[in-house]
Amino acid sequence: MSETVTFADAENSRLANLCGVLDENLRQIETALNVSIARRGEVFQVEGDKAGDAARLLKDFYQRARKPLDIDDIQLALVEVAHKPQLAQDEDNIPVLMTRRAGLHGRTARQNAYIRQIQEYDITFGVGPAGTGKTYLAVAGAVDALERDLVKRIVLVRPAVEAGERLGFLPGDLVQKVDPYLRPLYDALWDLMGFDKANRAFERQMIEVAPLAFMRGRTLNHAFIILDEAQNTTPEQMKMFLTRIGFGSRAVVTGDVTQIDLQRGQKCGLIEAREVLKEVRGIAFTEFQNDDVVRHPLVARIVDAYDAFHARSQA
Protein backbone atom coordinates (compact mmCIF):
# COMPACT_ATOMS: atom_id res chain seq x y z
CA MET A 1 0.00 0.00 0.00
CA SER A 2 1.31 3.44 -0.91
CA GLU A 3 0.28 6.98 0.06
CA THR A 4 1.62 10.34 -1.09
CA VAL A 5 1.32 13.38 1.16
CA THR A 6 2.08 16.81 -0.30
CA PHE A 7 2.17 20.02 1.71
CA ALA A 8 1.67 22.76 -0.89
CA ASP A 9 3.45 26.06 -0.14
CA ALA A 10 4.91 24.50 2.97
CA GLU A 11 7.04 26.56 5.34
CA ASN A 12 10.55 25.19 5.78
CA SER A 13 10.39 25.75 9.55
CA ARG A 14 7.19 23.69 9.87
CA LEU A 15 8.61 20.90 7.73
CA ALA A 16 11.72 20.87 9.92
CA ASN A 17 9.56 20.69 13.07
CA LEU A 18 7.48 17.92 11.49
CA CYS A 19 10.50 15.79 10.62
CA GLY A 20 12.42 16.48 13.83
CA VAL A 21 16.17 16.55 14.36
CA LEU A 22 17.79 14.15 11.88
CA ASP A 23 14.26 13.02 10.89
CA GLU A 24 13.72 11.50 14.35
CA ASN A 25 9.94 12.06 14.23
CA LEU A 26 9.69 10.25 10.90
CA ARG A 27 11.71 7.35 12.33
CA GLN A 28 9.28 7.08 15.25
CA ILE A 29 6.33 6.81 12.85
CA GLU A 30 8.16 4.25 10.72
CA THR A 31 9.05 2.09 13.73
CA ALA A 32 5.59 2.22 15.33
CA LEU A 33 3.53 1.58 12.18
CA ASN A 34 6.06 -0.59 10.30
CA VAL A 35 6.10 1.70 7.25
CA SER A 36 8.81 3.45 5.27
CA ILE A 37 8.72 7.20 4.61
CA ALA A 38 10.70 8.86 1.84
CA ARG A 39 10.79 12.66 1.75
CA ARG A 40 11.64 14.88 -1.18
CA GLY A 41 11.11 18.51 -0.25
CA GLU A 42 7.43 18.96 0.61
CA VAL A 43 6.39 15.54 -0.76
CA PHE A 44 6.29 12.48 1.52
CA GLN A 45 5.96 8.99 0.03
CA VAL A 46 4.70 6.38 2.52
CA GLU A 47 4.90 2.63 1.87
CA GLY A 48 3.44 -0.15 4.01
CA ASP A 49 0.23 -1.81 5.22
CA LYS A 50 -0.52 1.14 7.51
CA ALA A 51 0.43 3.84 5.02
CA GLY A 52 -3.01 5.44 5.40
CA ASP A 53 -2.61 5.84 9.17
CA ALA A 54 0.92 7.22 8.70
CA ALA A 55 -0.32 9.74 6.11
CA ARG A 56 -3.05 10.96 8.46
CA LEU A 57 -0.49 11.33 11.25
CA LEU A 58 1.82 13.37 9.02
CA LYS A 59 -1.03 15.77 8.19
CA ASP A 60 -2.04 16.04 11.85
CA PHE A 61 1.54 16.66 13.02
CA TYR A 62 2.06 19.26 10.30
CA GLN A 63 -0.87 21.25 11.71
CA ARG A 64 0.82 21.23 15.13
CA ALA A 65 4.32 21.94 13.77
CA ARG A 66 4.32 25.72 14.18
CA LYS A 67 6.68 24.95 17.06
CA PRO A 68 8.98 21.94 17.57
CA LEU A 69 7.09 18.73 18.32
CA ASP A 70 7.78 16.98 21.61
CA ILE A 71 8.80 13.33 21.28
CA ASP A 72 6.23 12.46 23.99
CA ASP A 73 3.44 13.92 21.84
CA ILE A 74 4.62 11.86 18.86
CA GLN A 75 4.66 8.59 20.78
CA LEU A 76 1.32 9.19 22.55
CA ALA A 77 -0.32 10.02 19.21
CA LEU A 78 1.04 6.75 17.80
CA VAL A 79 -0.59 4.83 20.66
CA GLU A 80 -3.92 6.58 20.05
CA VAL A 81 -3.79 5.75 16.34
CA ALA A 82 -3.57 2.05 17.20
CA HIS A 83 -6.67 2.34 19.40
CA LYS A 84 -8.67 4.84 17.36
CA PRO A 85 -11.71 2.58 16.64
CA GLN A 86 -12.12 1.68 20.33
CA LEU A 87 -11.59 5.26 21.50
CA ALA A 88 -14.15 6.56 18.99
CA GLN A 89 -16.80 4.29 20.54
CA ASP A 90 -15.81 5.54 24.00
CA GLU A 91 -15.57 9.22 23.05
CA ASP A 92 -18.70 10.40 24.89
CA ASN A 93 -17.81 8.56 28.09
CA ILE A 94 -14.18 9.56 28.74
CA PRO A 95 -13.64 10.11 32.49
CA VAL A 96 -12.22 13.45 33.65
CA LEU A 97 -9.41 13.66 36.20
CA MET A 98 -8.56 16.76 38.25
CA THR A 99 -4.77 16.94 38.24
CA ARG A 100 -2.06 19.43 37.31
CA ARG A 101 -1.98 17.89 33.83
CA ALA A 102 -5.05 19.37 32.16
CA GLY A 103 -6.83 17.03 29.79
CA LEU A 104 -5.31 13.87 31.27
CA HIS A 105 -7.20 10.83 29.94
CA GLY A 106 -6.67 7.23 28.99
CA ARG A 107 -4.91 6.56 25.70
CA THR A 108 -6.67 3.22 25.16
CA ALA A 109 -10.19 1.94 25.79
CA ARG A 110 -8.98 -0.27 28.67
CA GLN A 111 -7.22 2.66 30.32
CA ASN A 112 -10.45 4.69 30.23
CA ALA A 113 -12.36 1.71 31.68
CA TYR A 114 -9.70 1.44 34.42
CA ILE A 115 -10.08 5.12 35.33
CA ARG A 116 -13.88 4.73 35.52
CA GLN A 117 -13.49 1.71 37.79
CA ILE A 118 -11.13 3.62 40.09
CA GLN A 119 -13.74 6.38 40.38
CA GLU A 120 -16.72 4.07 40.87
CA TYR A 121 -15.45 1.06 42.88
CA ASP A 122 -14.00 0.87 46.38
CA ILE A 123 -11.35 -1.67 45.34
CA THR A 124 -9.84 -1.87 41.85
CA PHE A 125 -7.22 -4.25 40.53
CA GLY A 126 -5.06 -3.25 37.55
CA VAL A 127 -3.08 -6.21 36.21
CA GLY A 128 -0.91 -6.22 33.12
CA PRO A 129 2.55 -5.76 31.57
CA ALA A 130 4.94 -2.86 32.17
CA GLY A 131 4.09 0.42 30.49
CA THR A 132 0.29 0.08 30.46
CA GLY A 133 -0.24 2.98 32.87
CA LYS A 134 -1.40 0.89 35.84
CA THR A 135 0.57 2.81 38.46
CA TYR A 136 0.44 6.25 36.83
CA LEU A 137 -3.35 6.19 36.41
CA ALA A 138 -3.79 4.85 39.95
CA VAL A 139 -1.84 7.84 41.29
CA ALA A 140 -3.88 10.13 39.00
CA GLY A 141 -7.05 8.68 40.51
CA ALA A 142 -5.68 9.28 44.01
CA VAL A 143 -4.76 12.91 43.24
CA ASP A 144 -8.21 13.41 41.65
CA ALA A 145 -9.96 12.05 44.77
CA LEU A 146 -7.81 14.26 47.03
CA GLU A 147 -8.50 17.37 44.92
CA ARG A 148 -12.26 16.67 45.01
CA ASP A 149 -12.05 16.19 48.81
CA LEU A 150 -13.37 12.63 48.50
CA VAL A 151 -10.50 11.41 50.69
CA LYS A 152 -8.29 13.05 53.30
CA ARG A 153 -4.97 11.44 52.45
CA ILE A 154 -3.10 9.17 50.06
CA VAL A 155 -1.26 6.09 51.33
CA LEU A 156 1.40 4.51 49.08
CA VAL A 157 2.29 0.90 49.84
CA ARG A 158 4.76 -1.44 48.20
CA PRO A 159 6.25 -4.78 49.23
CA ALA A 160 10.02 -4.50 49.64
CA VAL A 161 10.72 -8.01 48.45
CA GLU A 162 14.28 -7.25 47.35
CA ALA A 163 15.13 -6.46 50.97
CA GLY A 164 13.08 -9.37 52.28
CA GLU A 165 10.84 -6.83 54.08
CA ARG A 166 13.79 -6.27 56.45
CA LEU A 167 14.65 -2.65 55.97
CA GLY A 168 16.68 -2.11 59.13
CA PHE A 169 20.06 -2.32 57.42
CA LEU A 170 19.22 0.62 55.17
CA PRO A 171 20.23 4.09 56.46
CA GLY A 172 17.72 6.74 57.54
CA ASP A 173 14.20 6.80 58.93
CA LEU A 174 11.27 4.71 57.67
CA VAL A 175 10.49 6.95 54.69
CA GLN A 176 14.13 7.01 53.59
CA LYS A 177 14.39 3.21 53.88
CA VAL A 178 11.33 2.60 51.70
CA ASP A 179 12.05 5.51 49.36
CA PRO A 180 13.95 3.56 46.64
CA TYR A 181 11.06 1.12 46.23
CA LEU A 182 8.45 3.89 45.88
CA ARG A 183 10.30 5.97 43.30
CA PRO A 184 7.78 5.25 40.47
CA LEU A 185 4.96 6.50 42.70
CA TYR A 186 6.91 9.63 43.64
CA ASP A 187 7.61 10.38 39.98
CA ALA A 188 3.90 10.15 39.17
CA LEU A 189 2.95 12.34 42.15
CA TRP A 190 5.42 15.08 41.22
CA ASP A 191 4.19 15.02 37.63
CA LEU A 192 0.50 15.17 38.61
CA MET A 193 0.67 17.54 41.60
CA GLY A 194 3.83 19.53 41.01
CA PHE A 195 7.01 19.17 43.07
CA ASP A 196 6.26 21.88 45.66
CA LYS A 197 2.62 20.92 46.22
CA ALA A 198 3.48 17.24 46.59
CA ASN A 199 6.24 17.98 49.10
CA ARG A 200 3.87 20.18 51.15
CA ALA A 201 1.36 17.32 51.16
CA PHE A 202 4.08 14.99 52.49
CA GLU A 203 4.98 17.49 55.23
CA ARG A 204 1.31 17.77 56.29
CA GLN A 205 1.00 13.96 56.21
CA MET A 206 -1.66 14.11 53.51
CA ILE A 207 0.56 11.66 51.63
CA GLU A 208 2.05 8.74 53.53
CA VAL A 209 4.42 5.97 52.46
CA ALA A 210 4.76 2.60 54.13
CA PRO A 211 6.20 -0.85 53.45
CA LEU A 212 3.54 -3.53 53.33
CA ALA A 213 4.91 -5.21 56.46
CA PHE A 214 4.06 -2.08 58.49
CA MET A 215 0.35 -2.16 57.55
CA ARG A 216 -0.64 -4.95 59.93
CA GLY A 217 -3.07 -3.86 62.66
CA ARG A 218 -4.02 -0.56 60.98
CA THR A 219 -7.43 0.60 59.75
CA LEU A 220 -7.31 3.36 57.15
CA ASN A 221 -10.41 5.58 57.02
CA HIS A 222 -11.02 8.26 54.34
CA ALA A 223 -7.84 7.33 52.52
CA PHE A 224 -6.89 6.45 48.96
CA ILE A 225 -4.53 3.48 49.24
CA ILE A 226 -2.32 2.24 46.39
CA LEU A 227 -0.57 -1.13 46.59
CA ASP A 228 2.02 -1.22 43.82
CA GLU A 229 3.97 -4.28 42.61
CA ALA A 230 1.32 -6.51 44.19
CA GLN A 231 2.66 -9.57 42.33
CA ASN A 232 5.33 -9.65 45.06
CA THR A 233 2.83 -10.18 47.88
CA THR A 234 2.01 -13.53 49.43
CA PRO A 235 -1.67 -14.54 49.83
CA GLU A 236 -1.44 -13.71 53.54
CA GLN A 237 -0.05 -10.24 52.83
CA MET A 238 -2.71 -9.57 50.18
CA LYS A 239 -5.52 -10.54 52.56
CA MET A 240 -3.95 -8.42 55.30
CA PHE A 241 -3.76 -5.41 52.99
CA LEU A 242 -7.31 -5.68 51.66
CA THR A 243 -8.70 -5.88 55.20
CA ARG A 244 -6.99 -2.60 56.20
CA ILE A 245 -9.57 -0.56 54.26
CA GLY A 246 -11.87 1.50 56.46
CA PHE A 247 -14.86 3.79 56.00
CA GLY A 248 -14.74 6.22 53.08
CA SER A 249 -11.59 4.64 51.67
CA ARG A 250 -10.65 3.38 48.23
CA ALA A 251 -7.86 1.05 47.20
CA VAL A 252 -6.10 0.31 43.93
CA VAL A 253 -3.92 -2.78 43.59
CA THR A 254 -1.50 -2.93 40.65
CA GLY A 255 0.86 -5.63 39.48
CA ASP A 256 2.35 -7.67 36.66
CA VAL A 257 2.17 -11.44 37.17
CA THR A 258 5.03 -11.94 34.69
CA GLN A 259 7.48 -10.13 37.00
CA ILE A 260 7.20 -12.05 40.26
CA ASP A 261 10.22 -11.73 42.57
CA LEU A 262 8.98 -14.04 45.33
CA GLN A 263 11.14 -16.94 46.41
CA ARG A 264 10.63 -20.20 44.55
CA GLY A 265 7.69 -22.11 46.01
CA GLN A 266 5.92 -19.06 47.46
CA LYS A 267 2.39 -18.45 46.21
CA CYS A 268 1.57 -15.10 44.60
CA GLY A 269 -1.09 -13.12 46.44
CA LEU A 270 -2.16 -11.25 43.32
CA ILE A 271 -2.82 -14.41 41.30
CA GLU A 272 -4.81 -15.91 44.17
CA ALA A 273 -6.80 -12.69 44.70
CA ARG A 274 -7.89 -12.70 41.05
CA GLU A 275 -9.41 -16.15 41.56
CA VAL A 276 -10.84 -15.61 45.04
CA LEU A 277 -12.37 -12.15 44.49
CA LYS A 278 -13.51 -12.24 40.85
CA GLU A 279 -17.18 -12.71 41.83
CA VAL A 280 -17.16 -10.33 44.82
CA ARG A 281 -19.45 -7.36 44.27
CA GLY A 282 -17.78 -3.96 44.69
CA ILE A 283 -14.38 -5.11 43.40
CA ALA A 284 -13.33 -4.37 39.79
CA PHE A 285 -10.58 -5.94 37.68
CA THR A 286 -8.86 -4.51 34.60
CA GLU A 287 -6.67 -6.93 32.67
CA PHE A 288 -4.32 -4.88 30.51
CA GLN A 289 -2.89 -6.37 27.33
CA ASN A 290 0.30 -5.76 25.38
CA ASP A 291 -1.48 -3.36 23.03
CA ASP A 292 -2.20 -1.06 26.01
CA VAL A 293 1.51 -0.29 26.45
CA VAL A 294 2.01 3.49 26.41
CA ARG A 295 5.78 3.87 26.24
CA HIS A 296 8.32 3.88 23.46
CA PRO A 297 6.82 1.99 20.48
CA LEU A 298 9.47 -0.71 20.88
CA VAL A 299 8.29 -1.62 24.41
CA ALA A 300 5.12 -3.35 23.17
CA ARG A 301 7.19 -5.31 20.65
CA ILE A 302 9.67 -6.32 23.36
CA VAL A 303 6.81 -7.59 25.55
CA ASP A 304 5.32 -9.50 22.60
CA ALA A 305 8.71 -11.04 21.77
CA TYR A 306 9.24 -12.29 25.34
CA ASP A 307 5.69 -13.69 25.51
CA ALA A 308 6.22 -15.55 22.24
CA PHE A 309 9.59 -16.88 23.45
CA HIS A 310 8.13 -18.20 26.72
CA ALA A 311 5.17 -19.73 24.87
CA ARG A 312 7.60 -21.62 22.60
CA SER A 313 9.69 -22.71 25.60
CA GLN A 314 6.64 -24.19 27.35
CA ALA A 315 5.33 -25.92 24.21
VEXSE-934631 format. One record per residue (C-alpha): residue number from 0; residue in three letters; x, y, z. Coordinates in Angstrom, 2 decimals. Example, Ala and Ser with C-alpha at 12.3 -4.5 7.8 and 13.67 -1.06 7.14 Angstrom:
seq, type, east, north, up
0, ALA, 12.30, -4.50, 7.80
1, SER, 13.67, -1.06, 7.14
# end
This chain:
seq, type, east, north, up
0, MET, 0.00, 0.00, 0.00
1, SER, 1.31, 3.44, -0.91
2, GLU, 0.28, 6.98, 0.06
3, THR, 1.62, 10.34, -1.09
4, VAL, 1.32, 13.38, 1.16
5, THR, 2.08, 16.81, -0.30
6, PHE, 2.17, 20.02, 1.71
7, ALA, 1.67, 22.76, -0.89
8, ASP, 3.45, 26.06, -0.14
9, ALA, 4.91, 24.50, 2.97
10, GLU, 7.04, 26.56, 5.34
11, ASN, 10.55, 25.19, 5.78
12, SER, 10.39, 25.75, 9.55
13, ARG, 7.19, 23.69, 9.87
14, LEU, 8.61, 20.90, 7.73
15, ALA, 11.72, 20.87, 9.92
16, ASN, 9.56, 20.69, 13.07
17, LEU, 7.48, 17.92, 11.49
18, CYS, 10.50, 15.79, 10.62
19, GLY, 12.42, 16.48, 13.83
20, VAL, 16.17, 16.55, 14.36
21, LEU, 17.79, 14.15, 11.88
22, ASP, 14.26, 13.02, 10.89
23, GLU, 13.72, 11.50, 14.35
24, ASN, 9.94, 12.06, 14.23
25, LEU, 9.69, 10.25, 10.90
26, ARG, 11.71, 7.35, 12.33
27, GLN, 9.28, 7.08, 15.25
28, ILE, 6.33, 6.81, 12.85
29, GLU, 8.16, 4.25, 10.72
30, THR, 9.05, 2.09, 13.73
31, ALA, 5.59, 2.22, 15.33
32, LEU, 3.53, 1.58, 12.18
33, ASN, 6.06, -0.59, 10.30
34, VAL, 6.10, 1.70, 7.25
35, SER, 8.81, 3.45, 5.27
36, ILE, 8.72, 7.20, 4.61
37, ALA, 10.70, 8.86, 1.84
38, ARG, 10.79, 12.66, 1.75
39, ARG, 11.64, 14.88, -1.18
40, GLY, 11.11, 18.51, -0.25
41, GLU, 7.43, 18.96, 0.61
42, VAL, 6.39, 15.54, -0.76
43, PHE, 6.29, 12.48, 1.52
44, GLN, 5.96, 8.99, 0.03
45, VAL, 4.70, 6.38, 2.52
46, GLU, 4.90, 2.63, 1.87
47, GLY, 3.44, -0.15, 4.01
48, ASP, 0.23, -1.81, 5.22
49, LYS, -0.52, 1.14, 7.51
50, ALA, 0.43, 3.84, 5.02
51, GLY, -3.01, 5.44, 5.40
52, ASP, -2.61, 5.84, 9.17
53, ALA, 0.92, 7.22, 8.70
54, ALA, -0.32, 9.74, 6.11
55, ARG, -3.05, 10.96, 8.46
56, LEU, -0.49, 11.33, 11.25
57, LEU, 1.82, 13.37, 9.02
58, LYS, -1.03, 15.77, 8.19
59, ASP, -2.04, 16.04, 11.85
60, PHE, 1.54, 16.66, 13.02
61, TYR, 2.06, 19.26, 10.30
62, GLN, -0.87, 21.25, 11.71
63, ARG, 0.82, 21.23, 15.13
64, ALA, 4.32, 21.94, 13.77
65, ARG, 4.32, 25.72, 14.18
66, LYS, 6.68, 24.95, 17.06
67, PRO, 8.98, 21.94, 17.57
68, LEU, 7.09, 18.73, 18.32
69, ASP, 7.78, 16.98, 21.61
70, ILE, 8.80, 13.33, 21.28
71, ASP, 6.23, 12.46, 23.99
72, ASP, 3.44, 13.92, 21.84
73, ILE, 4.62, 11.86, 18.86
74, GLN, 4.66, 8.59, 20.78
75, LEU, 1.32, 9.19, 22.55
76, ALA, -0.32, 10.02, 19.21
77, LEU, 1.04, 6.75, 17.80
78, VAL, -0.59, 4.83, 20.66
79, GLU, -3.92, 6.58, 20.05
80, VAL, -3.79, 5.75, 16.34
81, ALA, -3.57, 2.05, 17.20
82, HIS, -6.67, 2.34, 19.40
83, LYS, -8.67, 4.84, 17.36
84, PRO, -11.71, 2.58, 16.64
85, GLN, -12.12, 1.68, 20.33
86, LEU, -11.59, 5.26, 21.50
87, ALA, -14.15, 6.56, 18.99
88, GLN, -16.80, 4.29, 20.54
89, ASP, -15.81, 5.54, 24.00
90, GLU, -15.57, 9.22, 23.05
91, ASP, -18.70, 10.40, 24.89
92, ASN, -17.81, 8.56, 28.09
93, ILE, -14.18, 9.56, 28.74
94, PRO, -13.64, 10.11, 32.49
95, VAL, -12.22, 13.45, 33.65
96, LEU, -9.41, 13.66, 36.20
97, MET, -8.56, 16.76, 38.25
98, THR, -4.77, 16.94, 38.24
99, ARG, -2.06, 19.43, 37.31
100, ARG, -1.98, 17.89, 33.83
101, ALA, -5.05, 19.37, 32.16
102, GLY, -6.83, 17.03, 29.79
103, LEU, -5.31, 13.87, 31.27
104, HIS, -7.20, 10.83, 29.94
105, GLY, -6.67, 7.23, 28.99
106, ARG, -4.91, 6.56, 25.70
107, THR, -6.67, 3.22, 25.16
108, ALA, -10.19, 1.94, 25.79
109, ARG, -8.98, -0.27, 28.67
110, GLN, -7.22, 2.66, 30.32
111, ASN, -10.45, 4.69, 30.23
112, ALA, -12.36, 1.71, 31.68
113, TYR, -9.70, 1.44, 34.42
114, ILE, -10.08, 5.12, 35.33
115, ARG, -13.88, 4.73, 35.52
116, GLN, -13.49, 1.71, 37.79
117, ILE, -11.13, 3.62, 40.09
118, GLN, -13.74, 6.38, 40.38
119, GLU, -16.72, 4.07, 40.87
120, TYR, -15.45, 1.06, 42.88
121, ASP, -14.00, 0.87, 46.38
122, ILE, -11.35, -1.67, 45.34
123, THR, -9.84, -1.87, 41.85
124, PHE, -7.22, -4.25, 40.53
125, GLY, -5.06, -3.25, 37.55
126, VAL, -3.08, -6.21, 36.21
127, GLY, -0.91, -6.22, 33.12
128, PRO, 2.55, -5.76, 31.57
129, ALA, 4.94, -2.86, 32.17
130, GLY, 4.09, 0.42, 30.49
131, THR, 0.29, 0.08, 30.46
132, GLY, -0.24, 2.98, 32.87
133, LYS, -1.40, 0.89, 35.84
134, THR, 0.57, 2.81, 38.46
135, TYR, 0.44, 6.25, 36.83
136, LEU, -3.35, 6.19, 36.41
137, ALA, -3.79, 4.85, 39.95
138, VAL, -1.84, 7.84, 41.29
139, ALA, -3.88, 10.13, 39.00
140, GLY, -7.05, 8.68, 40.51
141, ALA, -5.68, 9.28, 44.01
142, VAL, -4.76, 12.91, 43.24
143, ASP, -8.21, 13.41, 41.65
144, ALA, -9.96, 12.05, 44.77
145, LEU, -7.81, 14.26, 47.03
146, GLU, -8.50, 17.37, 44.92
147, ARG, -12.26, 16.67, 45.01
148, ASP, -12.05, 16.19, 48.81
149, LEU, -13.37, 12.63, 48.50
150, VAL, -10.50, 11.41, 50.69
151, LYS, -8.29, 13.05, 53.30
152, ARG, -4.97, 11.44, 52.45
153, ILE, -3.10, 9.17, 50.06
154, VAL, -1.26, 6.09, 51.33
155, LEU, 1.40, 4.51, 49.08
156, VAL, 2.29, 0.90, 49.84
157, ARG, 4.76, -1.44, 48.20
158, PRO, 6.25, -4.78, 49.23
159, ALA, 10.02, -4.50, 49.64
160, VAL, 10.72, -8.01, 48.45
161, GLU, 14.28, -7.25, 47.35
162, ALA, 15.13, -6.46, 50.97
163, GLY, 13.08, -9.37, 52.28
164, GLU, 10.84, -6.83, 54.08
165, ARG, 13.79, -6.27, 56.45
166, LEU, 14.65, -2.65, 55.97
167, GLY, 16.68, -2.11, 59.13
168, PHE, 20.06, -2.32, 57.42
169, LEU, 19.22, 0.62, 55.17
170, PRO, 20.23, 4.09, 56.46
171, GLY, 17.72, 6.74, 57.54
172, ASP, 14.20, 6.80, 58.93
173, LEU, 11.27, 4.71, 57.67
174, VAL, 10.49, 6.95, 54.69
175, GLN, 14.13, 7.01, 53.59
176, LYS, 14.39, 3.21, 53.88
177, VAL, 11.33, 2.60, 51.70
178, ASP, 12.05, 5.51, 49.36
179, PRO, 13.95, 3.56, 46.64
180, TYR, 11.06, 1.12, 46.23
181, LEU, 8.45, 3.89, 45.88
182, ARG, 10.30, 5.97, 43.30
183, PRO, 7.78, 5.25, 40.47
184, LEU, 4.96, 6.50, 42.70
185, TYR, 6.91, 9.63, 43.64
186, ASP, 7.61, 10.38, 39.98
187, ALA, 3.90, 10.15, 39.17
188, LEU, 2.95, 12.34, 42.15
189, TRP, 5.42, 15.08, 41.22
190, ASP, 4.19, 15.02, 37.63
191, LEU, 0.50, 15.17, 38.61
192, MET, 0.67, 17.54, 41.60
193, GLY, 3.83, 19.53, 41.01
194, PHE, 7.01, 19.17, 43.07
195, ASP, 6.26, 21.88, 45.66
196, LYS, 2.62, 20.92, 46.22
197, ALA, 3.48, 17.24, 46.59
198, ASN, 6.24, 17.98, 49.10
199, ARG, 3.87, 20.18, 51.15
200, ALA, 1.36, 17.32, 51.16
201, PHE, 4.08, 14.99, 52.49
202, GLU, 4.98, 17.49, 55.23
203, ARG, 1.31, 17.77, 56.29
204, GLN, 1.00, 13.96, 56.21
205, MET, -1.66, 14.11, 53.51
206, ILE, 0.56, 11.66, 51.63
207, GLU, 2.05, 8.74, 53.53
208, VAL, 4.42, 5.97, 52.46
209, ALA, 4.76, 2.60, 54.13
210, PRO, 6.20, -0.85, 53.45
211, LEU, 3.54, -3.53, 53.33
212, ALA, 4.91, -5.21, 56.46
213, PHE, 4.06, -2.08, 58.49
214, MET, 0.35, -2.16, 57.55
215, ARG, -0.64, -4.95, 59.93
216, GLY, -3.07, -3.86, 62.66
217, ARG, -4.02, -0.56, 60.98
218, THR, -7.43, 0.60, 59.75
219, LEU, -7.31, 3.36, 57.15
220, ASN, -10.41, 5.58, 57.02
221, HIS, -11.02, 8.26, 54.34
222, ALA, -7.84, 7.33, 52.52
223, PHE, -6.89, 6.45, 48.96
224, ILE, -4.53, 3.48, 49.24
225, ILE, -2.32, 2.24, 46.39
226, LEU, -0.57, -1.13, 46.59
227, ASP, 2.02, -1.22, 43.82
228, GLU, 3.97, -4.28, 42.61
229, ALA, 1.32, -6.51, 44.19
230, GLN, 2.66, -9.57, 42.33
231, ASN, 5.33, -9.65, 45.06
232, THR, 2.83, -10.18, 47.88
233, THR, 2.01, -13.53, 49.43
234, PRO, -1.67, -14.54, 49.83
235, GLU, -1.44, -13.71, 53.54
236, GLN, -0.05, -10.24, 52.83
237, MET, -2.71, -9.57, 50.18
238, LYS, -5.52, -10.54, 52.56
239, MET, -3.95, -8.42, 55.30
240, PHE, -3.76, -5.41, 52.99
241, LEU, -7.31, -5.68, 51.66
242, THR, -8.70, -5.88, 55.20
243, ARG, -6.99, -2.60, 56.20
244, ILE, -9.57, -0.56, 54.26
245, GLY, -11.87, 1.50, 56.46
246, PHE, -14.86, 3.79, 56.00
247, GLY, -14.74, 6.22, 53.08
248, SER, -11.59, 4.64, 51.67
249, ARG, -10.65, 3.38, 48.23
250, ALA, -7.86, 1.05, 47.20
251, VAL, -6.10, 0.31, 43.93
252, VAL, -3.92, -2.78, 43.59
253, THR, -1.50, -2.93, 40.65
254, GLY, 0.86, -5.63, 39.48
255, ASP, 2.35, -7.67, 36.66
256, VAL, 2.17, -11.44, 37.17
257, THR, 5.03, -11.94, 34.69
258, GLN, 7.48, -10.13, 37.00
259, ILE, 7.20, -12.05, 40.26
260, ASP, 10.22, -11.73, 42.57
261, LEU, 8.98, -14.04, 45.33
262, GLN, 11.14, -16.94, 46.41
263, ARG, 10.63, -20.20, 44.55
264, GLY, 7.69, -22.11, 46.01
265, GLN, 5.92, -19.06, 47.46
266, LYS, 2.39, -18.45, 46.21
267, CYS, 1.57, -15.10, 44.60
268, GLY, -1.09, -13.12, 46.44
269, LEU, -2.16, -11.25, 43.32
270, ILE, -2.82, -14.41, 41.30
271, GLU, -4.81, -15.91, 44.17
272, ALA, -6.80, -12.69, 44.70
273, ARG, -7.89, -12.70, 41.05
274, GLU, -9.41, -16.15, 41.56
275, VAL, -10.84, -15.61, 45.04
276, LEU, -12.37, -12.15, 44.49
277, LYS, -13.51, -12.24, 40.85
278, GLU, -17.18, -12.71, 41.83
279, VAL, -17.16, -10.33, 44.82
280, ARG, -19.45, -7.36, 44.27
281, GLY, -17.78, -3.96, 44.69
282, ILE, -14.38, -5.11, 43.40
283, ALA, -13.33, -4.37, 39.79
284, PHE, -10.58, -5.94, 37.68
285, THR, -8.86, -4.51, 34.60
286, GLU, -6.67, -6.93, 32.67
287, PHE, -4.32, -4.88, 30.51
288, GLN, -2.89, -6.37, 27.33
289, ASN, 0.30, -5.76, 25.38
290, ASP, -1.48, -3.36, 23.03
291, ASP, -2.20, -1.06, 26.01
292, VAL, 1.51, -0.29, 26.45
293, VAL, 2.01, 3.49, 26.41
294, ARG, 5.78, 3.87, 26.24
295, HIS, 8.32, 3.88, 23.46
296, PRO, 6.82, 1.99, 20.48
297, LEU, 9.47, -0.71, 20.88
298, VAL, 8.29, -1.62, 24.41
299, ALA, 5.12, -3.35, 23.17
300, ARG, 7.19, -5.31, 20.65
301, ILE, 9.67, -6.32, 23.36
302, VAL, 6.81, -7.59, 25.55
303, ASP, 5.32, -9.50, 22.60
304, ALA, 8.71, -11.04, 21.77
305, TYR, 9.24, -12.29, 25.34
306, ASP, 5.69, -13.69, 25.51
307, ALA, 6.22, -15.55, 22.24
308, PHE, 9.59, -16.88, 23.45
309, HIS, 8.13, -18.20, 26.72
310, ALA, 5.17, -19.73, 24.87
311, ARG, 7.60, -21.62, 22.60
312, SER, 9.69, -22.71, 25.60
313, GLN, 6.64, -24.19, 27.35
314, ALA, 5.33, -25.92, 24.21
# end
